[in-house]
Amino acid sequence: MTVKLKRVAIYVEEMKRALDFYRVLGLAIPDGADEAHHVDVEQEGIVFAFDMVESVKNVFEGWEDPVGYRTELAFQFSSNEALDDVYRQLTTLGYDGFLEPRDTPWGERYAIIKDPDNNLISLVA
């Protein structure tokens, strides 16, 4: 048996608000997606999906709001400057910075920002 990662999905309260954040991050979001209940964004063979919480609650029995940080979503940038620029753009737009850009002992430039649904999003270069 072989298995392949099909998609990574996040659940969002407001699709447009979430997609606006990820557009600034640099994802190519399909036209007309702001009003959808499900959106797929494919990048190099991996699908990053967005699903409205209200839709997910109809599928999952006994939905409970998640608590804590259980996964890392990390986005790779081409340079330290690109990472710093996007972090600055997002915080200027009012998104919460969780960890300011810094150089790590393992050789990456690294920052964390909260998306509109309070997911911690890692930025690496």
C-alpha positions as CSV (number, residue, x, y, z in Angstrom):
1,M,0.0,0.0,0.0
2,T,1.2,3.5,-0.7
3,V,-0.2,6.7,0.7
4,K,0.1,10.3,-0.6
5,L,-0.8,13.5,1.2
6,K,-3.9,14.8,-0.7
7,R,-4.5,18.1,1.0
8,V,-3.9,20.3,4.0
9,A,-7.1,22.2,5.0
10,I,-7.8,24.9,7.5
11,Y,-11.2,25.9,8.8
12,V,-12.1,29.5,8.6
13,E,-14.9,31.7,10.1
14,E,-15.0,34.2,7.1
15,M,-13.6,33.1,3.8
16,K,-12.8,36.5,2.3
17,R,-11.0,37.6,5.5
18,A,-8.9,34.4,5.5
19,L,-8.2,34.6,1.7
20,D,-7.1,38.2,2.0
21,F,-4.4,37.2,4.5
22,Y,-3.1,34.4,2.3
23,R,-3.1,36.6,-0.8
24,V,-0.8,39.0,1.0
25,L,1.3,36.0,2.0
26,G,1.6,35.3,-1.7
27,L,-0.8,32.5,-2.6
28,A,-2.6,32.6,-5.9
29,I,-6.2,32.4,-4.8
30,P,-8.8,31.6,-7.6
31,D,-11.0,34.5,-8.8
32,G,-14.5,34.4,-7.2
33,A,-13.3,32.4,-4.2
34,D,-14.3,34.9,-1.6
35,E,-17.9,33.7,-1.4
36,A,-17.2,30.0,-1.6
37,H,-17.6,27.5,1.3
38,H,-14.5,25.5,0.1
39,V,-11.5,26.7,-1.8
40,D,-8.5,24.7,-3.1
41,V,-5.2,26.3,-3.8
42,E,-2.7,24.0,-5.5
43,Q,1.1,24.5,-5.1
44,E,3.5,22.1,-6.7
45,G,1.2,19.1,-6.3
46,I,-0.1,19.9,-2.8
47,V,-3.5,21.2,-2.2
48,F,-4.0,23.8,0.5
49,A,-7.7,24.1,1.2
50,F,-9.9,26.5,3.1
51,D,-13.3,25.3,4.5
52,M,-15.9,27.4,6.2
53,V,-16.4,26.3,9.8
54,E,-20.2,26.4,9.3
55,S,-19.9,23.8,6.5
56,V,-17.5,21.6,8.5
57,K,-19.9,21.6,11.5
58,N,-22.5,20.0,9.2
59,V,-20.2,17.1,8.4
60,F,-18.5,16.5,11.7
61,E,-20.7,15.2,14.4
62,G,-20.0,16.7,17.8
63,W,-17.8,19.5,16.6
64,E,-15.8,21.2,19.3
65,D,-13.8,24.3,18.8
66,P,-10.1,23.5,18.7
67,V,-7.8,24.5,21.6
68,G,-4.1,25.0,21.5
69,Y,-1.5,24.8,18.8
70,R,-1.3,21.3,17.2
71,T,0.2,21.8,13.8
72,E,2.7,24.0,12.0
73,L,2.0,25.5,8.6
74,A,5.2,26.9,7.3
75,F,5.6,28.9,4.1
76,Q,9.1,29.1,2.4
77,F,10.3,32.5,1.1
78,S,13.1,33.0,-1.4
79,S,15.1,35.4,0.8
80,N,15.3,36.9,4.2
81,E,14.3,40.2,2.8
82,A,11.1,38.7,1.2
83,L,10.2,37.2,4.5
84,D,10.8,40.4,6.4
85,D,8.8,42.4,3.8
86,V,5.7,40.1,4.0
87,Y,5.8,40.0,7.8
88,R,6.0,43.8,7.8
89,Q,3.1,44.1,5.3
90,L,0.9,41.7,7.4
91,T,1.5,43.4,10.7
92,T,1.0,46.8,9.1
93,L,-2.4,45.6,8.0
94,G,-3.2,44.7,11.6
95,Y,-2.5,41.0,11.7
96,D,-0.9,39.8,15.0
97,G,2.8,39.0,14.9
98,F,3.5,36.1,17.2
99,L,7.3,35.9,16.7
100,E,9.2,38.7,15.0
101,P,11.6,37.7,12.2
102,R,14.9,36.3,13.5
103,D,17.9,34.2,12.5
104,T,17.8,30.8,14.1
105,P,20.7,28.6,15.2
106,W,19.7,26.0,12.5
107,G,20.3,28.6,9.8
108,E,16.9,29.8,8.8
109,R,15.2,33.2,9.0
110,Y,12.1,32.5,10.9
111,A,8.9,34.3,12.0
112,I,5.4,33.4,13.1
113,I,2.2,35.4,12.4
114,K,-1.4,34.7,13.3
115,D,-3.8,34.4,10.5
116,P,-7.4,35.8,11.0
117,D,-8.5,32.5,12.6
118,N,-5.6,32.5,15.1
119,N,-3.7,29.8,13.3
120,L,0.1,30.2,13.9
121,I,1.7,30.6,10.4
122,S,5.5,30.1,10.2
123,L,7.4,32.1,7.7
124,V,10.9,30.7,6.8
125,A,13.7,31.6,4.5
